[in-house]
Amino acid sequence: MWLLQQTTEGPAARHLEDVARRLRREADLVQLCARGARIPTIRNLIGKVSDSKIKEINRRFHGDRKGAKTRGNDYFTETSARRRDSSVIISLHRRLVKAELPMVSMYVQLHNMYMRERVANPAFDIDELIHLTCAIDMGTLKVERCPDCGALIVMQCNELHPEKCCFMCNPNPVSKSRIRVSTAAPIEFPSAEKIDEVIEELIGPVRTATELVMYGARPQEVEIFAPGQEAFARKMWPLLLGMAAPQGSLPFTSLYYIEKIERRRHAAYVIKTFRRLKKAGLQGASLFLSLYRNYLGVFGGSPETMHFSRIRGIVHFYLQNEMKLIRCSDCSASYVILSDELPGDQTCPNCRLFAETRRPEPAVRVESPISGASLELPPLPGDLKRRRLQKKPGENTRFSTAN
């Protein structure tokens, strides 16, 4: 069984799910920090996280800004704009609950949808959005419909007349004499591209290391493509592939690739695919992972299928000019030779394959079925007399077996 197939079933699948769960948790942490979630809210949603890690991610998005204190329930209905935004959030939340999304994903999607509909300035951050939905669920805030226009209205528990609180029928209600304003700087929500960039920096190396181990890359090679992940790769080898990571030097010897005709064909395909992928703009781990996936798609069932380190060795020798890709003048096929080899029909794997196919097979002598040792023949005429004449001297004829 090829090493990659072992990761699709058995204990390896469970370990892969653990890695995927860890990556989703890191991505959720970034999404919450980018939208202004506070430390207690983050820990309630995704579990225990160190303060230093949360502050580091917050600094990437918001600099040294200090978050506002936790809002009271009055904050959501103090102005007509805030009441209107609160009502929009609750309406969208009821729609998303039916989709049965994961908790963090639902709140992130809810905040994205709200930002396209918001009126209040400053807009609610995701922490205030979560606080609002929890207040509705616990009953400290209530939701009614306006009897005049049917709009959904978020109200305080001591408010009795929805029509007087309706932001559609009564857009300028009598406000409190003093409306609380936060002293903290308004939060600026980063763009989706900025969030994706931070997520990639945080979980990209772990995801790349896991993919490389799944394809059989050694821990030393994982360290080249994902710095700082060698120990993680060494830990994941027995979990995903069922064996300890190989030790010692890498199997880089150029003679290996020309010992058999099939290996020359494999090496030629790898070099041509490497050129194509590099021209398409791929580089680093994504280049070699795509290269190896293409290689397995073509030669995965061959008896000479090479592992990841061998494929990387082909690229290494090609870039060091120790291996060249040339075109045969007879059959016009591409094949590889070493730098000290002479091209020709003796080195072209396709020409040699064609020559072996055209060579006549040696004649095979067909034995007659009559000459088979298992065939029983009747006694020939005079056979008993011949056996009596060939008896040994001094043999007692009475007890002789010749008769």
C-alpha positions in Angstrom: 0.0 0.0 0.0 1.3 3.5 -0.9 2.0 5.6 2.1 -0.6 8.2 1.2 -3.3 5.6 1.2 -2.6 4.8 4.9 -3.8 8.3 6.0 -7.4 7.8 4.6 -8.4 5.1 7.1 -7.7 3.7 10.5 -6.0 5.7 13.3 -4.3 8.0 10.9 -7.7 9.5 9.9 -8.3 10.3 13.5 -5.0 12.1 13.8 -5.7 14.0 10.6 -9.0 15.2 12.1 -7.2 16.4 15.2 -4.8 18.5 13.0 -7.7 19.9 11.1 -9.5 20.7 14.3 -6.4 22.6 15.5 -6.2 24.5 12.3 -9.9 25.5 12.5 -9.4 26.7 16.0 -6.5 28.9 15.0 -8.5 30.4 12.2 -11.4 31.0 14.5 -9.1 32.8 16.9 -7.9 35.2 14.1 -11.5 35.8 12.9 -12.6 36.8 16.4 -9.7 39.0 17.2 -10.0 40.8 13.9 -13.6 41.7 14.7 -13.0 43.0 18.2 -13.8 40.0 20.4 -12.6 40.3 24.0 -10.6 37.7 25.9 -13.5 36.2 28.0 -15.6 35.9 24.8 -12.8 34.2 22.9 -12.3 31.7 25.7 -16.0 30.9 26.0 -16.1 30.1 22.3 -12.9 28.2 21.5 -11.4 27.3 24.9 -8.3 28.2 26.7 -6.0 30.5 24.9 -3.0 32.4 26.3 -3.4 36.2 26.8 -0.1 36.8 25.0 -1.3 35.1 21.9 -4.5 37.0 21.8 -2.7 40.3 22.3 -0.2 39.5 19.6 -3.0 38.9 17.1 -4.9 41.9 18.2 -1.8 44.0 17.7 -1.6 42.8 14.1 -5.0 44.2 13.4 -5.6 47.1 15.8 -2.2 48.2 16.9 -2.1 49.3 20.6 -5.8 50.2 20.7 -7.5 49.3 24.0 -10.9 47.7 23.7 -14.0 49.3 25.2 -15.5 47.9 28.4 -18.3 45.4 28.2 -21.6 47.1 27.2 -24.8 47.0 29.3 -28.1 46.1 27.8 -29.2 49.7 27.6 -26.5 50.4 25.0 -28.4 48.5 22.3 -31.5 50.7 22.5 -30.2 54.1 23.5 -30.6 55.6 20.0 -32.9 54.8 17.1 -29.8 53.8 14.9 -28.6 51.3 17.6 -32.1 49.9 18.0 -32.4 49.5 14.3 -29.0 47.7 14.1 -29.9 45.5 17.0 -33.2 44.5 15.3 -31.3 43.7 12.1 -28.8 41.5 13.9 -31.5 39.5 15.7 -33.4 39.0 12.4 -30.2 37.8 10.6 -29.3 35.6 13.6 -32.7 33.8 13.5 -32.1 33.0 9.9 -28.5 31.7 10.4 -29.5 29.5 13.4 -31.6 27.4 11.0 -28.5 26.7 8.9 -26.9 24.9 11.9 -23.4 26.3 11.3 -20.6 25.9 13.8 -20.8 28.6 16.5 -17.8 30.7 15.6 -18.5 30.5 11.9 -22.1 31.5 12.5 -21.1 34.6 14.4 -18.4 35.6 11.8 -21.0 35.2 9.1 -23.5 37.2 11.1 -21.1 40.0 11.6 -20.2 40.1 7.9 -23.9 40.3 7.0 -24.6 43.0 9.6 -21.7 45.2 8.3 -23.5 45.4 5.0 -26.7 46.6 6.7 -25.4 48.7 9.6 -26.5 52.3 10.3 -25.1 53.1 13.7 -21.7 54.8 14.0 -19.6 53.2 15.4 -20.8 49.8 14.3 -21.2 47.0 16.7 -18.1 44.7 17.0 -18.5 41.0 17.2 -18.3 41.0 21.0 -21.3 43.3 21.2 -23.1 41.2 18.6 -22.6 38.1 20.7 -23.6 39.9 23.9 -26.9 41.0 22.1 -27.9 37.6 21.0 -27.1 36.1 24.4 -29.2 38.8 26.1 -32.2 37.9 23.9 -31.7 34.2 24.6 -31.5 34.8 28.4 -34.6 37.1 28.3 -32.8 40.3 29.6 -33.9 41.9 26.3 -37.0 41.0 24.4 -38.2 41.1 20.8 -41.6 42.4 19.7 -43.3 43.3 16.4 -44.6 46.7 15.7 -48.5 46.5 15.4 -48.5 49.2 12.7 -45.7 48.2 10.3 -44.8 44.7 11.5 -41.1 45.4 12.0 -39.1 43.4 14.4 -38.1 45.5 17.4 -35.5 44.9 20.1 -36.8 46.3 23.4 -35.9 46.5 27.0 -38.0 44.4 29.4 -39.6 47.4 31.0 -40.7 48.9 27.6 -44.4 48.1 26.9 -45.4 49.8 23.6 -43.6 48.5 20.5 -45.1 51.2 18.3 -43.4 53.9 20.4 -40.0 52.1 20.1 -40.3 51.3 16.4 -37.5 52.9 14.4 -39.7 52.8 11.2 -42.8 54.5 12.6 -41.0 56.7 15.1 -37.5 57.4 13.7 -36.8 60.3 16.1 -38.1 59.1 19.6 -37.5 61.1 22.7 -34.0 60.2 23.8 -32.4 60.1 27.2 -30.9 63.4 28.3 -27.5 61.7 28.3 -26.4 59.1 25.9 -23.3 57.1 26.9 -20.4 57.4 24.4 -17.4 55.1 24.6 -14.0 56.8 25.4 -12.2 54.1 23.4 -11.1 54.8 19.8 -13.7 53.4 17.3 -12.6 50.0 16.0 -11.6 49.7 12.4 -12.5 46.3 11.0 -9.7 44.9 8.7 -10.4 43.8 5.2 -10.9 40.1 4.3 -7.6 40.0 2.5 -5.8 41.2 5.7 -7.5 38.5 7.8 -6.7 35.8 5.3 -3.0 37.0 5.3 -2.8 36.6 9.1 -4.5 33.2 9.1 -2.1 32.0 6.5 0.9 33.2 8.5 -0.4 31.5 11.6 -1.6 28.1 10.3 0.1 27.9 6.9 3.3 26.3 8.1 1.4 23.6 10.1 -0.9 22.8 7.2 2.1 22.6 4.8 4.0 20.4 7.1 1.0 18.0 7.5 0.6 17.8 3.7 4.3 17.1 3.2 4.3 14.3 5.8 1.2 12.8 4.1 3.2 12.5 0.9 6.2 11.0 2.7 8.6 14.0 3.0 11.3 13.6 5.6 11.5 15.9 8.6 14.6 17.6 7.1 12.7 18.4 3.9 9.7 19.6 5.9 12.0 22.1 7.7 13.2 23.4 4.3 9.6 24.2 3.1 8.1 25.1 6.5 10.8 26.5 8.9 10.3 25.5 12.5 8.1 22.5 11.8 10.7 19.7 11.8 9.8 18.5 15.3 6.1 18.6 14.4 6.8 16.5 11.2 8.9 14.0 13.2 5.9 13.7 15.6 3.4 13.3 12.8 5.3 10.6 10.9 4.3 7.6 13.1 0.8 9.0 13.6 0.0 9.5 9.9 2.2 6.9 8.2 2.5 4.2 10.8 6.3 4.3 11.0 9.1 6.4 12.5 10.7 9.1 10.3 13.7 7.7 8.4 17.1 8.8 9.6 20.4 9.4 7.8 21.2 11.2 4.6 18.8 11.7 1.8 18.9 9.2 -1.1 20.5 11.7 -3.6 22.5 9.7 -6.2 22.1 10.5 -9.9 22.9 7.0 -11.0 19.7 5.7 -9.5 17.6 7.5 -12.2 19.3 5.9 -15.2 19.6 2.3 -14.0 16.3 1.3 -15.5 14.4 2.5 -18.6 11.3 3.1 -16.5 13.1 5.5 -14.2 14.4 7.6 -17.1 10.8 7.9 -18.3 9.7 9.0 -14.8 12.5 11.5 -14.5 11.7 13.1 -17.9 8.0 13.5 -16.9 9.0 15.1 -13.6 11.3 17.6 -15.2 8.8 18.6 -17.8 6.1 19.0 -15.2 8.4 21.0 -13.0 9.1 23.4 -15.9 5.3 23.8 -16.5 4.4 24.4 -12.9 7.3 26.9 -12.3 6.2 28.8 -15.4 2.7 29.0 -14.0 4.0 30.8 -10.9 4.1 28.1 -8.3 7.0 28.0 -5.9 8.2 26.5 -2.6 6.1 23.8 -1.0 3.0 24.4 -3.3 5.3 23.7 -6.3 6.6 20.4 -5.0 3.3 19.2 -3.7 1.6 19.9 -7.0 4.5 18.2 -8.8 4.2 15.1 -6.7 0.4 14.9 -7.0 0.7 15.1 -10.8 3.4 12.4 -10.8 1.3 10.0 -8.7 -1.6 10.6 -10.9 0.4 9.3 -13.9 2.8 6.8 -12.4 1.1 5.9 -9.1 0.5 2.3 -10.2 4.0 1.7 -11.6 6.3 -0.8 -9.9 9.0 1.9 -10.1 7.0 4.6 -8.4 9.4 6.9 -6.6 8.8 8.6 -3.2 8.9 12.3 -2.5 12.6 12.5 -1.7 13.5 10.9 -5.1 11.3 13.4 -6.9 12.9 16.3 -5.2 16.3 14.7 -6.1 15.4 14.8 -9.8 14.7 18.6 -9.5 17.9 19.1 -7.5 20.1 17.4 -10.1 18.3 19.2 -13.0 18.8 22.6 -11.4 22.5 21.8 -10.7 23.0 20.8 -14.4 23.9 17.3 -13.4 20.9 16.0 -15.3 19.7 17.2 -18.7 16.5 16.9 -20.6 17.1 16.4 -24.3 15.0 15.3 -27.4 15.8 12.1 -29.3 16.5 12.7 -33.0 15.0 9.4 -34.0 11.7 9.2 -32.1 11.4 12.9 -31.1 10.7 11.9 -27.5 12.2 13.7 -24.5 14.4 11.8 -22.1 17.0 12.5 -19.4 20.7 11.9 -19.4 23.5 12.7 -17.0 26.0 15.5 -17.8 28.7 13.0 -18.7 26.4 10.8 -20.9 26.3 10.8 -24.7 22.8 11.1 -26.2 21.6 8.5 -28.7 19.4 5.5 -29.3 21.3 3.6 -26.6 20.2 6.1 -23.9 16.7 7.0 -25.2 14.3 4.8 -23.2 11.6 4.9 -26.0 14.0 3.7 -28.7 15.3 0.9 -26.5 11.7 -0.1 -25.7 10.8 -0.1 -29.4 13.9 -2.2 -30.2 13.0 -4.8 -27.6 9.5 -5.0 -29.0 10.7 -5.6 -32.6 13.2 -8.3 -31.6 12.0 -11.7 -32.8 11.2 -14.2 -30.2 13.4 -17.4 -30.1 11.8 -20.6 -31.5 10.4 -22.9 -28.8 10.5 -26.6 -29.3 7.1 -28.2 -28.8 7.2 -31.7 -27.3 4.8 -34.3 -28.6 2.2 -35.3 -26.0 3.1 -39.0 -26.6 6.6 -38.5 -25.1 5.1 -37.4 -21.7 6.5 -39.4 -18.8 3.0 -39.8 -17.3 1.7 -41.7 -20.3 1.3 -45.5 -19.6 2.1 -47.9 -22.6 1.2 -51.5 -22.9 4.0 -54.2 -22.7 5.8 -54.6 -26.1 6.0 -58.0 -27.8 8.9 -60.1 -26.4 9.4 -57.9 -23.4 9.1 -60.7 -20.9 11.7 -62.8 -22.8 14.1 -59.9 -22.9 13.8 -59.3 -19.2 14.5 -63.0 -18.5 17.7 -63.0 -20.6 18.9 -59.8 -18.8 18.6 -61.4 -15.3 21.7 -61.3 -13.1 24.0 -64.3 -12.9 23.4 -66.4 -9.8 19.8 -65.2 -9.4 17.4 -67.8 -8.2 14.9 -68.2 -11.1 12.2 -69.3 -8.8 12.2 -66.2 -6.7 13.2 -63.9 -9.7 11.2 -60.8 -10.3 11.9 -60.8 -14.1 9.0 -63.2 -14.7 
